[in-house]
């Protein structure tokens, strides 16, 4: 803990100290404030300027700020430390904090595997060390200083990962981490685009180890870069070369584990790894090499590596019983990931009641009294309504928890026996526990039983896509996101909650009922209704939804309703038809519209917009330009008639990048949020698919050539083979057009065709050349076989693929 005066001196800031205080926490997000009175807010400039959120942090109780300039609005009792570069000040403070401790530090960088290796080293070494490490994958220019800030005098080992995306970033991370031991993980293509070439990327990453004593790496991957390594001592491993410290010469699968044999110091050693995929095996070998390099015996390594457990990198959001929402984080339990999970819980607005089920926290490095006091303070700060503690340690400290409804159980079985008595109903429940507590049993008991076909939605990827488009906008341009049609098949409040948290400016729905559902789920963003029904105007006004008015009939209907209800200046949006010829006022109607608007007082025009017909198609660029000219002519007339400004928008997803001059005041983001945009050039495509549709095999049959398969006997195998029946059909949204070999699915990484007609609830695929069994996973689409590929298979568009996924298909949302 530092005094505010000490921090001002450390970072070289200007500004008077208005309020004497001690600082224990660093805050970079005004939505994630804990212990506000001891927090220091850094107004960082990224995609959004942190100075815009100073007032929000102040209202949350923060009274100390590091800024590039003081806010215009006076804030009583607040300290403003002014610096030239806020991010640099954060780095300086973290580097100073690191220098106060003489602990051993492992620094990890590379292209892939950093977080897994960090978490596995934590599992492997927690018996000997009090370890501090990055929460989740906090390895960026902001994540690293927040991670290093966690170091306390109790820690004797730090394990910190560092990620970079372009040149010039690693020096700052090295100054904060200062590792004595380095690990260079798998070298791949990630972030190649940020560097002149692969060597430039390697050289930049190696800067993390410029003051380290020892570097551990895979000789096979780094051989050509060895002359760029300045670290004096090296520990190398290889599967090809014998002239290394750890030569892994044999690998065999035994009882679903990977058995490795290697030569080390002239002797043969071995270990079992409880994973079979290549990436996990490689990451485990890095851990093996690190343990040996740090003095662990081969026998210790073997004993511990065999008991490695999978690292869950995501929070799952799914539908629960009794109208509950479940957040499943049932494999992680530490103080830092708890804070992340609680922040995600607080993003959820669909239920008023927030519930936390938490197990004992192991290997924190803190005394139990200190640990559970911190946990209790978090629970109080995050306004948890119901708290359920499981485990002897948390049970022993129940008096710390100031929660209206609280229950404690000595073990998981006791909670499961009492589950029905807890009467869960219409609440959001975060389930978070150490692996040994087997909280997956609680998650299963509270989750709604559903169809085994499911669609996974990656909320982290969705936010990345949003930020990708934000990065292409001119300063000040707003973002409206289309969440009509069940958010393109992806969900309702689950998507809207994330968008609200990400501070988009507007949402748009097709019908009033969709908007009402969002309001009832706690969504407070402005919502435009694209096709409002006059019969439901009362519901629309009650829930503060804003109508699109596209014709004189609709305009008259709404003005008449507003007059009858004595409503003045209700926000509306006017649609101009510039060429779509679907909805909107035509060119010849604009003069009459202006005359009408000059007289009426019951509405206030919030925006005037139009819709581009073919913004993604170069062959129609002349028509797109013509649409813009028509739109500009129309909105200028309306603006002149009204005498005030309104929001102007015409850009849909494809226009955001192809037509930057058409961004005006706001853009409308649709399918691009879900990772699909044909207009984005490949070299600048930072989009990520957010959805995966998965099912599994119900039955496998061996059939001779010529035997018919499915309805109408249209399916046949050309040779003797196997077919698998899978649990998806046209009632789930897998259209009949995919039948008879048109559609393809992934089984064990192999693309296999459909056989015969698609039935209502199932279909058949040809698995003759795949080693598979009943119950195995089958992927309909994911990041490798995208929805754009499926759309091409049946001659449609990605919108149709997404929106056709039936609501009986279970949605599981996850946040990484």
QUICORTA-V608531 format. One record per helix or strand of 2 or more residues. SS is the DSSP state (H for helix, E for strand). FROM is the first residue (numbers start at 1). LEN is the number of residues. If there is no record, write none. Layout:
ss | from | len
SS | FROM | LEN
SS | FROM | LEN
//
This chain:
ss | from | len
E | 2 | 2
H | 4 | 8
E | 22 | 2
E | 25 | 3
H | 36 | 3
E | 39 | 4
H | 50 | 10
E | 64 | 4
E | 79 | 4
H | 86 | 14
E | 104 | 6
H | 114 | 12
E | 131 | 3
H | 143 | 6
E | 157 | 5
H | 170 | 8
E | 181 | 4
H | 192 | 3
H | 198 | 12
E | 214 | 5
H | 219 | 10
E | 233 | 6
E | 246 | 9
E | 257 | 8
E | 267 | 7
H | 278 | 16
H | 298 | 8
E | 315 | 6
H | 321 | 3
E | 325 | 5
H | 335 | 13
E | 353 | 7
H | 368 | 14
E | 386 | 5
H | 392 | 5
H | 398 | 3
E | 405 | 5
H | 412 | 11
E | 427 | 6
H | 435 | 3
H | 440 | 7
E | 454 | 5
H | 459 | 12
E | 478 | 5
H | 484 | 6
H | 493 | 9
E | 506 | 4
H | 512 | 9
E | 526 | 4
H | 534 | 9
E | 546 | 4
H | 552 | 13
E | 570 | 7
H | 587 | 13
E | 603 | 7
H | 618 | 25
E | 647 | 5
H | 653 | 6
H | 660 | 3
E | 666 | 4
H | 671 | 4
H | 682 | 3
E | 691 | 13
E | 708 | 2
H | 711 | 3
E | 715 | 2
E | 721 | 6
H | 730 | 3
H | 736 | 3
E | 744 | 4
E | 750 | 6
E | 763 | 4
E | 777 | 5
H | 787 | 7
H | 798 | 6
E | 810 | 6
//
